[in-house]
Amino acid sequence: MTSFLYLGLLVGALACMALVDHRARLVLWSGRPWRAAVVLVVGAALFLGWDVVAIGAGFYSRGGAAMTGVELRPHLPLEELFFIVFLCYVTLVLHGVAGHLLGRRQGGARARDDAAAPLEAP
């Protein structure tokens, strides 16, 4: 059962990130879920392509005791796919958080400016 430890942790981290995303409606549960899904898939595909090129150049890991041993292609473990998806997803969620915080800060500054402005006569 130890061979599924790393994969299980990755799936758990993805699930936790999805819960955060769902609660705050930042990426996949935002107003544009299809756009976010396309960005997630394209980002993961680019990183997987990068991995394939690196493996072809001789850069790869031999794996470990916590890995399943399942390979999508030679020297490309299944866990790598889940790690790349998690990496892309956490980046999108952090981007959503930053946008949310900056939007709130700008909105708060506008509200303060409006409150400080003198009222105009009709």
Order of alpha helices (4+ residues) and beta strands (2+ residues): alpha-alpha-beta-beta-alpha
